[in-house]
Amino acid sequence: MMAKLVAAITHTRQDAAMAIEDLKRAGVKKGRISVVARTEEELGIISRDTGLPKPRRGDGNHALFHPLLEVAAILEEQPANVAVIGPASYLLAGAEIGQGSDDFVVGLTGAGIPLEDAREMERGLLNGGFVLFIECEEGQSEFIERLLAAREELVLFPAEALNNMAK
């Protein structure tokens, strides 16, 4: 069986955390859940609240100056580097969003996600939302989609539409 990918956008950190808890209660392993956000601080809270690993950024400027860079990017409307929890971090950690940068969108489309879906995910991040990616076996994708669809606050991207980002 081939791995499938289900994705969703949440508008708040709380919505993301509740969806992650739903997934874990349904038996989805933590190592199959990825979360992308505009700030590492928000993801750190999700990590603490849900037991997921700590976020990865991948931009090399992490330690002392990173929080200052995040604030400057938001205030000056500069491109921002996304932070990522989970397996998607190997592909997306440090990708830029906003101000004409196409790093994030190119990373997603290169992995097989349709361009319009990738752009919608980027808009969700720019508006302060979170993108969840859930890797699942082919037979599980419909169950996970139904589970997430029960949360009306999520924008769902079904596995069939994503052309398989998971390897």
Backbone as a printed PyTorch tensor [residue, N CA C, xyz], in Angstrom:
tensor([[[  0.8320,  -1.1910,   0.0000],
         [  0.0000,   0.0000,   0.0000],
         [  0.8710,   1.2480,   0.0000]],

        [[  0.3660,   2.2590,  -0.6430],
         [  1.1050,   3.4980,  -0.7730],
         [  0.6540,   4.5000,   0.2930]],

        [[  1.5920,   5.2650,   0.8300],
         [  1.2490,   6.2820,   1.8240],
         [  0.4700,   7.4070,   1.1630]],

        [[ -0.4600,   7.9620,   1.9200],
         [ -1.2740,   9.0910,   1.4540],
         [ -1.0350,  10.2620,   2.3840]],

        [[ -1.3840,  11.4370,   1.9170],
         [ -1.2500,  12.6320,   2.7200],
         [ -2.5880,  13.3430,   2.7800]],

        [[ -2.9940,  13.7100,   3.9850],
         [ -4.1780,  14.5390,   4.1990],
         [ -3.6550,  15.8310,   4.7970]],

        [[ -4.2140,  16.9610,   4.4030],
         [ -3.7710,  18.2460,   4.9440],
         [ -4.9780,  19.0730,   5.3460]],

        [[ -4.7430,  20.0030,   6.2630],
         [ -5.8020,  20.9040,   6.7160],
         [ -5.1700,  22.2110,   7.1740]],

        [[ -5.9300,  23.2790,   7.0690],
         [ -5.5340,  24.5760,   7.6090],
         [ -6.4260,  24.8500,   8.8080]],

        [[ -5.8200,  25.2760,   9.9070],
         [ -6.5850,  25.7370,  11.0600],
         [ -6.2820,  27.2230,  11.2280]],

        [[ -7.2350,  27.9490,  11.7930],
         [ -7.0550,  29.3910,  11.9340],
         [ -6.4310,  29.7860,  13.2600]],

        [[ -6.4820,  28.8860,  14.2530],
         [ -5.9210,  29.2110,  15.5620],
         [ -5.0700,  28.0580,  16.0750]],

        [[ -4.1950,  28.3970,  17.0070],
         [ -3.3560,  27.3880,  17.6520],
         [ -4.2240,  26.3720,  18.3860]],

        [[ -5.2880,  26.8470,  19.0180],
         [ -6.1670,  25.9530,  19.7650],
         [ -6.8410,  24.9460,  18.8330]],

        [[ -7.2910,  25.4070,  17.6650],
         [ -7.8970,  24.4920,  16.6920],
         [ -6.8900,  23.4310,  16.2390]],

        [[ -5.6530,  23.8560,  16.0130],
         [ -4.6160,  22.9060,  15.6020],
         [ -4.3860,  21.8690,  16.6950]],

        [[ -4.2630,  22.3280,  17.9390],
         [ -4.0120,  21.4020,  19.0520],
         [ -5.1730,  20.4190,  19.2260]],

        [[ -6.4110,  20.9040,  19.1030],
         [ -7.5640,  20.0070,  19.2520],
         [ -7.6120,  18.9760,  18.1320]],

        [[ -7.2950,  19.3850,  16.9010],
         [ -7.2730,  18.4360,  15.7830],
         [ -6.1830,  17.3860,  15.9960]],

        [[ -5.0310,  17.8120,  16.4900],
         [ -3.9360,  16.8690,  16.7610],
         [ -4.3560,  15.8680,  17.8340]],

        [[ -5.0010,  16.3460,  18.8790],
         [ -5.4760,  15.4350,  19.9320],
         [ -6.4970,  14.4470,  19.3680]],

        [[ -7.3990,  14.9120,  18.4990],
         [ -8.3560,  14.0010,  17.8510],
         [ -7.6160,  12.9120,  17.0810]],

        [[ -6.5920,  13.3150,  16.3390],
         [ -5.8220,  12.3610,  15.5360],
         [ -5.1200,  11.3440,  16.4280]],

        [[ -4.4910,  11.8140,  17.4900],
         [ -3.7920,  10.9000,  18.3960],
         [ -4.7710,   9.9260,  19.0470]],

        [[ -5.9240,  10.4160,  19.4950],
         [ -6.9360,   9.5260,  20.1010],
         [ -7.4210,   8.4820,  19.1030]],

        [[ -7.4260,   8.8300,  17.8290],
         [ -7.8720,   7.8960,  16.7880],
         [ -6.7720,   6.9130,  16.3850]],

        [[ -5.6000,   7.0180,  17.0140],
         [ -4.5310,   6.0650,  16.7450],
         [ -3.4620,   6.5240,  15.7860]],

        [[ -3.5110,   7.7760,  15.3280],
         [ -2.4680,   8.2770,  14.4370],
         [ -1.2110,   8.5160,  15.2800]],

        [[ -0.1120,   7.9450,  14.8440],
         [  1.1440,   8.0980,  15.5700],
         [  1.6750,   9.5220,  15.4270]],

        [[  2.2740,  10.0320,  16.5120],
         [  2.7990,  11.4100,  16.5130],
         [  3.7980,  11.6350,  15.3820]],

        [[  4.5610,  10.6100,  15.0340],
         [  5.5700,  10.7310,  13.9880],
         [  4.9960,  10.8800,  12.5850]],

        [[  3.6800,  10.7840,  12.4560],
         [  3.0390,  10.9370,  11.1440],
         [  2.3210,  12.2820,  11.0130]],

        [[  2.4140,  13.0990,  12.0550],
         [  1.7350,  14.4020,  12.0510],
         [  2.7790,  15.5020,  11.9190]],

        [[  2.5610,  16.3970,  10.9620],
         [  3.4130,  17.5770,  10.8010],
         [  2.5420,  18.8150,  10.9660]],

        [[  3.1420,  19.8630,  11.5270],
         [  2.4510,  21.1360,  11.6990],
         [  3.3870,  22.2360,  11.2180]],

        [[  2.8580,  23.1560,  10.4160],
         [  3.6410,  24.2800,   9.9040],
         [  3.0030,  25.5650,  10.4160]],

        [[  3.8520,  26.5270,  10.8300],
         [  3.3540,  27.8150,  11.3070],
         [  4.3260,  28.9140,  10.9240]],

        [[  3.8530,  30.1290,  11.0750],
         [  4.6890,  31.2830,  10.7690],
         [  5.7110,  31.5490,  11.8690]],

        [[  5.3720,  31.2230,  13.1140],
         [  6.3170,  31.4860,  14.1980],
         [  6.6440,  30.2240,  14.9770]],

        [[  7.8820,  30.1270,  15.3760],
         [  8.3520,  29.0050,  16.1660],
         [  7.7290,  29.0260,  17.5630]],

        [[  7.4630,  30.2150,  18.0750],
         [  6.8680,  30.3320,  19.4140],
         [  5.5150,  29.6200,  19.4760]],

        [[  4.6570,  29.8730,  18.4870],
         [  3.3380,  29.2310,  18.4570],
         [  3.4720,  27.7180,  18.3620]],

        [[  4.4060,  27.2540,  17.5400],
         [  4.5950,  25.8070,  17.4050],
         [  5.1550,  25.1970,  18.6740]],

        [[  5.9920,  25.9550,  19.3790],
         [  6.5200,  25.4650,  20.6510],
         [  5.4010,  25.1870,  21.6380]],

        [[  4.3820,  26.0370,  21.6400],
         [  3.2250,  25.8340,  22.5230],
         [  2.4490,  24.5930,  22.0900]],

        [[  2.2580,  24.4310,  20.7890],
         [  1.5820,  23.2250,  20.2850],
         [  2.3780,  21.9790,  20.6760]],

        [[  3.6800,  22.0340,  20.5310],
         [  4.5390,  20.9150,  20.9060],
         [  4.3450,  20.5650,  22.3760]],

        [[  4.3810,  21.5610,  23.2210],
         [  4.2140,  21.3460,  24.6620],
         [  2.8300,  20.7800,  24.9790]],

        [[  1.7880,  21.3300,  24.3460],
         [  0.4130,  20.9300,  24.6600],
         [  0.0220,  19.5600,  24.1050]],

        [[  0.6610,  19.1310,  23.0190],
         [  0.2390,  17.8930,  22.3570],
         [  1.2510,  16.7590,  22.4730]],

        [[  2.4450,  17.0640,  22.9370],
         [  3.4740,  16.0320,  23.0250],
         [  4.1970,  15.7760,  21.7200]],

        [[  3.9580,  16.6060,  20.7080],
         [  4.6900,  16.4680,  19.4490],
         [  6.1210,  16.9700,  19.6530]],

        [[  7.0430,  16.5860,  18.7630],
         [  8.4350,  17.0470,  18.9040],
         [  8.5330,  18.5730,  18.8210]],

        [[  9.6740,  19.0800,  19.2310],
         [  9.9080,  20.5260,  19.1530],
         [ 10.0230,  20.9420,  17.6860]],

        [[  9.6810,  22.2050,  17.4000],
         [  9.7410,  22.6770,  16.0100],
         [ 11.1660,  22.7710,  15.4740]],

        [[ 11.2590,  22.6530,  14.1520],
         [ 12.5240,  22.8580,  13.4310],
         [ 12.3360,  24.0350,  12.5040]],

        [[ 13.3940,  24.7850,  12.3380],
         [ 13.3050,  25.9410,  11.4650],
         [ 14.2080,  25.8150,  10.2440]],

        [[ 15.4200,  25.4550,  10.3970],
         [ 16.2790,  25.2130,   9.2390],
         [ 16.8640,  26.4330,   8.5830]],

        [[ 16.7800,  27.6230,   9.2120],
         [ 17.3270,  28.8050,   8.5520],
         [ 18.7130,  29.1750,   9.0430]],

        [[ 19.2430,  28.4410,  10.0240],
         [ 20.6020,  28.6820,  10.4650],
         [ 20.7760,  29.8520,  11.4190]],

        [[ 19.7880,  30.7130,  11.5820],
         [ 19.9010,  31.8780,  12.4680],
         [ 19.1610,  31.6600,  13.7640]],

        [[ 19.1080,  30.4430,  14.2050],
         [ 18.1580,  30.0590,  15.2340],
         [ 18.3320,  30.7480,  16.5760]],

        [[ 19.3260,  30.4980,  17.2670],
         [ 19.4130,  30.7490,  18.7080],
         [ 19.0380,  32.1510,  19.1640]],

        [[ 20.0070,  32.9820,  19.3760],
         [ 19.7970,  34.2660,  20.0370],
         [ 18.9400,  35.2280,  19.2310]],

        [[ 19.1690,  35.3360,  17.9510],
         [ 18.5230,  36.3790,  17.1700],
         [ 17.2000,  35.9770,  16.5450]],

        [[ 16.8760,  34.6870,  16.5790],
         [ 15.6980,  34.2630,  15.8360],
         [ 14.3890,  34.9440,  16.2420]],

        [[ 14.0590,  35.0530,  17.5320],
         [ 12.8080,  35.7480,  17.8800],
         [ 12.7760,  37.1820,  17.3540]],

        [[ 13.9270,  37.8490,  17.3520],
         [ 13.9860,  39.2140,  16.8180],
         [ 13.7240,  39.2260,  15.3210]],

        [[ 14.2540,  38.2440,  14.6130],
         [ 14.0220,  38.1590,  13.1700],
         [ 12.5490,  37.9160,  12.8600]],

        [[ 11.8880,  37.0600,  13.6700],
         [ 10.4560,  36.8040,  13.4690],
         [  9.6470,  38.0830,  13.6190]],

        [[  9.9120,  38.8310,  14.6910],
         [  9.1720,  40.0770,  14.9490],
         [  9.4350,  41.0780,  13.8340]],

        [[ 10.6820,  41.2180,  13.4220],
         [ 11.0190,  42.1590,  12.3520],
         [ 10.3200,  41.7820,  11.0550]],

        [[ 10.2550,  40.4910,  10.7500],
         [  9.5870,  40.0520,   9.5160],
         [  8.1130,  40.4180,   9.5470]],

        [[  7.4740,  40.2550,  10.6960],
         [  6.0500,  40.5680,  10.8040],
         [  5.8330,  42.0680,  10.7190]],

        [[  6.6110,  42.8520,  11.4620],
         [  6.4230,  44.3030,  11.4870],
         [  6.7540,  44.9620,  10.1570]],

        [[  7.8050,  44.4860,   9.5120],
         [  8.2480,  45.1010,   8.2650],
         [  7.6720,  44.4060,   7.0340]],

        [[  6.8010,  43.4470,   7.2570],
         [  6.2030,  42.6890,   6.1670],
         [  7.2670,  42.0990,   5.2410]],

        [[  8.2950,  41.5530,   5.8610],
         [  9.3550,  40.8590,   5.1400],
         [  8.9320,  39.4050,   4.9680]],

        [[  9.5620,  38.6970,   4.0350],
         [  9.2930,  37.2590,   3.9900],
         [  9.6680,  36.6370,   5.3330]],

        [[  8.9090,  35.6530,   5.7590],
         [  9.1740,  34.9720,   7.0240],
         [  9.5300,  33.5240,   6.7410]],

        [[ 10.4210,  32.9640,   7.5630],
         [ 10.7550,  31.5470,   7.4490],
         [  9.7900,  30.7470,   8.3060]],

        [[  9.1680,  29.7380,   7.7100],
         [  8.2220,  28.9220,   8.4730],
         [  8.9580,  27.9920,   9.4360]],

        [[  8.2580,  27.6450,  10.5120],
         [  8.7330,  26.6480,  11.4660],
         [  7.8610,  25.4090,  11.2830]],

        [[  8.4400,  24.2390,  11.5150],
         [  7.7330,  22.9880,  11.2290],
         [  7.9980,  21.9680,  12.3260]],

        [[  6.9510,  21.2360,  12.6920],
         [  7.0580,  20.0650,  13.5620],
         [  6.7790,  18.8520,  12.6930]],

        [[  7.5520,  17.7960,  12.8650],
         [  7.2460,  16.5280,  12.2080],
         [  8.0140,  16.2850,  10.9320]],

        [[  7.6370,  15.2170,  10.2220],
         [  8.3960,  14.7900,   9.0470],
         [  8.4640,  15.8220,   7.9320]],

        [[  7.4880,  16.7070,   7.8230],
         [  7.5260,  17.7300,   6.7670],
         [  8.6550,  18.7240,   6.9880]],

        [[  9.2660,  18.7030,   8.1760],
         [ 10.3390,  19.6570,   8.4640],
         [ 11.5350,  19.4470,   7.5360]],

        [[ 11.7530,  18.2140,   7.0880],
         [ 12.8840,  17.9530,   6.2080],
         [ 12.7150,  18.6370,   4.8580]],

        [[ 11.4900,  18.8440,   4.4590],
         [ 11.1990,  19.4880,   3.1840],
         [ 10.9470,  20.9790,   3.3380]],

        [[ 10.2820,  21.3870,   4.4230],
         [  9.7490,  22.7450,   4.5010],
         [ 10.3960,  23.6620,   5.5330]],

        [[ 11.1380,  23.1340,   6.5080],
         [ 11.6980,  23.9910,   7.5570],
         [ 12.5730,  25.0750,   6.9430]],

        [[ 12.2810,  26.3120,   7.2950],
         [ 13.0470,  27.4440,   6.7990],
         [ 12.5530,  28.0180,   5.4880]],

        [[ 11.5720,  27.3900,   4.8530],
         [ 11.0350,  27.9370,   3.6000],
         [ 10.4070,  29.3010,   3.8820]],

        [[ 10.5820,  30.2400,   2.9570],
         [ 10.0270,  31.5780,   3.1290],
         [  8.5980,  31.6560,   2.6230]],

        [[  7.8050,  32.4850,   3.3160],
         [  6.4550,  32.8150,   2.8660],
         [  6.3320,  34.3310,   2.8410]],

        [[  5.4660,  34.8200,   1.9760],
         [  5.1530,  36.2490,   1.9400],
         [  6.0810,  37.0750,   1.0760]],

        [[  5.6330,  38.2850,   0.7930],
         [  6.4020,  39.2930,   0.0510],
         [  7.0620,  38.7470,  -1.2180]],

        [[  6.2950,  38.0080,  -1.9770],
         [  6.7790,  37.5390,  -3.2720],
         [  7.6550,  36.3060,  -3.2330]],

        [[  8.0010,  35.8010,  -2.0530],
         [  8.8100,  34.5940,  -1.9720],
         [  7.9440,  33.3930,  -2.3440]],

        [[  8.5300,  32.4760,  -3.1060],
         [  7.7650,  31.2830,  -3.4880],
         [  8.3710,  30.0050,  -2.9230]],

        [[  9.2800,  30.1290,  -1.9430],
         [  9.9480,  28.9550,  -1.3610],
         [  8.9610,  27.8850,  -0.9030]],

        [[  8.0070,  28.2830,  -0.0770],
         [  7.0660,  27.3440,   0.5150],
         [  6.2150,  26.6900,  -0.5620]],

        [[  5.6710,  27.4970,  -1.4560],
         [  4.8030,  26.9820,  -2.5220],
         [  5.5860,  26.0480,  -3.4370]],

        [[  6.8010,  26.4240,  -3.7910],
         [  7.6240,  25.5690,  -4.6570],
         [  7.9400,  24.2470,  -3.9590]],

        [[  8.2240,  24.3000,  -2.6360],
         [  8.4790,  23.0660,  -1.8940],
         [  7.2880,  22.1270,  -1.9370]],

        [[  6.0980,  22.6860,  -1.7740],
         [  4.8910,  21.8520,  -1.7950],
         [  4.5900,  21.3230,  -3.1920]],

        [[  4.6690,  22.1920,  -4.2000],
         [  4.3530,  21.7260,  -5.5650],
         [  5.3940,  20.7210,  -6.0380]],

        [[  6.6410,  20.9100,  -5.6200],
         [  7.6890,  19.9480,  -5.9730],
         [  7.4250,  18.5810,  -5.3730]],

        [[  6.6620,  18.5680,  -4.2830],
         [  6.3150,  17.3010,  -3.6250],
         [  4.9830,  16.7490,  -4.1320]],

        [[  4.3850,  17.4230,  -5.1200],
         [  3.1760,  16.8970,  -5.7370],
         [  1.8710,  17.5570,  -5.3240]],

        [[  1.9150,  18.5890,  -4.4970],
         [  0.6820,  19.2690,  -4.0970],
         [  0.3100,  20.2730,  -5.1800]],

        [[ -0.9450,  20.2930,  -5.5970],
         [ -1.3730,  21.2240,  -6.6440],
         [ -1.0900,  22.6780,  -6.2590]],

        [[ -0.7390,  23.4890,  -7.2550],
         [ -0.3470,  24.8760,  -7.0500],
         [ -1.3820,  25.6780,  -6.2610]],

        [[ -2.6450,  25.5810,  -6.6340],
         [ -3.6710,  26.3710,  -5.9260],
         [ -3.8010,  25.9650,  -4.4660]],

        [[ -3.6770,  24.6670,  -4.1770],
         [ -3.7170,  24.2060,  -2.7900],
         [ -2.5100,  24.7410,  -2.0190]],

        [[ -1.3260,  24.6920,  -2.6460],
         [ -0.1120,  25.2070,  -2.0040],
         [ -0.2460,  26.6970,  -1.7080]],

        [[ -0.8020,  27.4410,  -2.6410],
         [ -0.9960,  28.8900,  -2.4150],
         [ -2.0000,  29.1510,  -1.2980]],

        [[ -3.0660,  28.3370,  -1.2390],
         [ -4.0470,  28.5030,  -0.1690],
         [ -3.4220,  28.1990,   1.1920]],

        [[ -2.5580,  27.1950,   1.2420],
         [ -1.8670,  26.8760,   2.4910],
         [ -0.9620,  28.0320,   2.9070]],

        [[ -0.2510,  28.6170,   1.9480],
         [  0.6000,  29.7620,   2.2660],
         [ -0.2370,  30.9360,   2.7830]],

        [[ -1.3640,  31.2110,   2.1350],
         [ -2.2470,  32.2960,   2.6190],
         [ -2.7060,  32.0280,   4.0480]],

        [[ -3.0310,  30.7780,   4.3450],
         [ -3.4230,  30.4210,   5.7010],
         [ -2.3280,  30.7430,   6.7070]],

        [[ -1.0820,  30.4310,   6.3660],
         [  0.0450,  30.7330,   7.2530],
         [  0.2370,  32.2420,   7.4040]],

        [[  0.1500,  32.9650,   6.2990],
         [  0.3240,  34.4190,   6.3460],
         [ -0.7530,  35.0930,   7.1930]],

        [[ -1.9140,  34.4720,   7.2660],
         [ -3.0110,  35.0120,   8.0790],
         [ -2.9570,  34.5100,   9.5190]],

        [[ -1.8460,  33.8860,   9.9030],
         [ -1.6700,  33.4460,  11.2820],
         [ -2.1690,  32.0450,  11.5720]],

        [[ -2.5300,  31.2980,  10.5260],
         [ -3.0380,  29.9500,  10.7140],
         [ -1.9250,  28.9140,  10.7710]],

        [[ -2.3500,  27.6670,  10.7840],
         [ -1.4460,  26.5250,  10.8860],
         [ -1.8390,  25.5170,   9.8110]],

        [[ -0.8540,  24.8500,   9.2350],
         [ -1.1230,  23.7990,   8.2560],
         [ -0.7200,  22.4720,   8.8800]],

        [[ -1.6550,  21.5250,   8.8730],
         [ -1.4000,  20.1750,   9.3660],
         [ -1.2380,  19.2460,   8.1750]],

        [[ -0.2500,  18.3620,   8.2370],
         [ -0.0770,  17.2970,   7.2620],
         [ -0.1090,  15.9930,   8.0300]],

        [[ -0.9130,  15.0510,   7.5790],
         [ -1.0070,  13.7530,   8.2330],
         [ -0.6930,  12.6800,   7.2040]],

        [[  0.3740,  11.9260,   7.4520],
         [  0.7250,  10.8100,   6.5850],
         [ -0.0580,   9.5900,   7.0500]],

        [[ -0.6760,   8.9030,   6.1150],
         [ -1.4540,   7.7280,   6.4900],
         [ -1.3890,   6.6900,   5.3790]],

        [[ -1.7690,   5.4790,   5.7270],
         [ -1.8470,   4.4220,   4.7240],
         [ -3.0820,   4.6790,   3.8680]],

        [[ -3.0700,   4.1450,   2.6860],
         [ -4.1450,   4.3840,   1.7330],
         [ -5.5230,   4.1080,   2.3380]],

        [[ -5.6640,   3.0370,   3.0680],
         [ -6.9480,   2.6860,   3.6530],
         [ -7.3870,   3.5810,   4.7980]],

        [[ -6.4620,   4.3580,   5.3720],
         [ -6.7830,   5.2330,   6.4980],
         [ -7.2010,   6.6330,   6.0780]],

        [[ -6.8890,   7.0450,   4.8780],
         [ -7.0650,   8.4520,   4.5080],
         [ -8.5250,   8.9030,   4.6170]],

        [[ -9.4610,   8.0770,   4.2080],
         [-10.8680,   8.4800,   4.2850],
         [-11.3200,   8.6330,   5.7340]],

        [[-10.8610,   7.7430,   6.6230],
         [-11.1940,   7.8510,   8.0410],
         [-10.6460,   9.1610,   8.6140]],

        [[ -9.3980,   9.4760,   8.3140],
         [ -8.7790,  10.6990,   8.8280],
         [ -9.4740,  11.9390,   8.2580]],

        [[ -9.8390,  11.8850,   6.9920],
         [-10.5740,  13.0060,   6.3930],
         [-11.9070,  13.2280,   7.0990]],

        [[-12.6320,  12.1480,   7.3850],
         [-13.9170,  12.2790,   8.1000],
         [-13.7080,  12.8330,   9.4990]],

        [[-12.6760,  12.3570,  10.1710],
         [-12.3640,  12.8300,  11.5200],
         [-12.0980,  14.3420,  11.5080]],

        [[-11.2750,  14.7980,  10.5780],
         [-10.9590,  16.2250,  10.5040],
         [-12.1400,  17.0480,   9.9960]],

        [[-12.9170,  16.4900,   9.0740],
         [-14.0650,  17.2230,   8.5150],
         [-15.1190,  17.5100,   9.5850]],

        [[-15.1060,  16.7260,  10.6590],
         [-16.0600,  16.9650,  11.7500],
         [-15.7640,  18.2810,  12.4650]],

        [[-14.5640,  18.7880,  12.3110],
         [-14.1940,  20.0860,  12.8820],
         [-14.4510,  21.1470,  11.8220]],

        [[-15.5260,  21.8710,  11.9590],
         [-15.9410,  22.8400,  10.9380],
         [-14.9440,  23.9710,  10.7430]],

        [[-14.1060,  24.2330,  11.7470],
         [-13.1590,  25.3460,  11.6470],
         [-11.9470,  25.0200,  10.7750]],

        [[-11.8350,  23.7950,  10.2950],
         [-10.7030,  23.3980,   9.4560],
         [-11.0350,  23.5140,   7.9820]],

        [[-10.0310,  23.8450,   7.1840],
         [-10.1200,  23.7540,   5.7250],
         [ -9.3820,  22.4790,   5.3560]],

        [[-10.0910,  21.5150,   4.8020],
         [ -9.5410,  20.1890,   4.5470],
         [ -9.0680,  20.0440,   3.1060]],

        [[ -7.9240,  19.3840,   2.9330],
         [ -7.4000,  19.0360,   1.6110],
         [ -7.3300,  17.5100,   1.5550]],

        [[ -8.3190,  16.8560,   0.9290],
         [ -8.3590,  15.3920,   0.9030],
         [ -7.1490,  14.7870,   0.1990]],

        [[ -6.8480,  13.5400,   0.5650],
         [ -5.6920,  12.8380,   0.0070],
         [ -5.7340,  12.7880,  -1.5220]],

        [[ -6.8990,  12.5690,  -2.0760],
         [ -6.9970,  12.4540,  -3.5350],
         [ -6.5740,  13.7350,  -4.2490]],

        [[ -6.7770,  14.8810,  -3.6040],
         [ -6.4380,  16.1590,  -4.2190],
         [ -4.9570,  16.4870,  -4.0980]],

        [[ -4.2530,  15.8250,  -3.1980],
         [ -2.8730,  16.2340,  -2.9150],
         [ -1.8180,  15.4840,  -3.7090]],

        [[ -2.2010,  14.5280,  -4.4950],
         [ -1.2410,  13.8130,  -5.3610],
         [ -0.0570,  13.2310,  -4.6150]],

        [[ -0.2570,  12.9530,  -3.3160],
         [  0.7520,  12.1830,  -2.6170],
         [  2.0770,  12.8690,  -2.3420]],

        [[  2.1160,  13.7580,  -1.4210],
         [  3.3880,  14.3290,  -0.9720],
         [  4.1630,  13.2890,  -0.1800]],

        [[  3.4660,  12.4040,   0.5320],
         [  4.1370,  11.4020,   1.3780],
         [  4.9020,  10.4040,   0.5130]],

        [[  6.0210,   9.9570,   1.0650],
         [  6.8440,   8.9770,   0.3340],
         [  6.6540,   7.6050,   0.8810]]])
